[in-house]
């Protein structure tokens, strides 16, 4: 297990809960709170970023989730180093040396690295969309808690707004890179998820509702920048055309893979 830091503990707890719900659909936040030996209301606020984590609460979490001595020691050292900093200037709050978080970078990473965040934003435009986590979960094949956490992240980033009269507004339209905080690792994870879903579509989606084709070609590699530019232009133009009508009934994903099959320049010659 990667070392848990003050910057990612809330995210780590969210993922722990999501993973448990995936394994057991009847698992709940209340059950997770009982396991951690903390109040469910406290855990709920921690997961939503509305409450920091005290040393006492962290000790319970560390014990229940099996953090190593090295991880606990590293945490304690980091906590001690930040005690003298002004409130709001670091990852730790000044009162009770609790742990606070830099929410934007964490949530931005999540938006990039899990495919369903952007899918939820697009789902808002579908004609029969319902502002209900259970409806969204069924539409995207997700868990209810997974959807609630994703919606909360999107709201805090300003990408989704819950308007009056039970109406949601997509504030993240025409996104290219959601945030400069995104890392190459997060983009890699996102693309892996997209490709995995494309493979599943081969078996699960009728051919008249999809198009998955391939072209193999010998090329001049100096033209790769040109190819990337054309692909980018094609994606955006097609998106503009497909979204131009007021009627929208499904959320689709377009993935184009352009990559080398050969490695002739790396072959040795005897």
ABEGO torsion letter per residue (X at the ends): XBBBBAAAAAAAAAAAAAAAAAABAABBAAAAAAAAGBBAAAAAAAAAGABBBBAAAAAAAAAAAGBBAAAAAAAAAAAAAAAABBBGABABBABGGBBBBBAAAAAAAAAAABAAAAAAAAAAABAABBBBAAAAAAAAGBBAAAAAAAAAAAAAAGABBBBBGGBBBBAABGBABABAABBAAAAAAAAAAAAAAAAAAAAABBAAABBBBBBBBBBBAAAAAAAAAAAAAAAAAAAAAAAABABBABBBBBBBBBBBABAAAABBBX
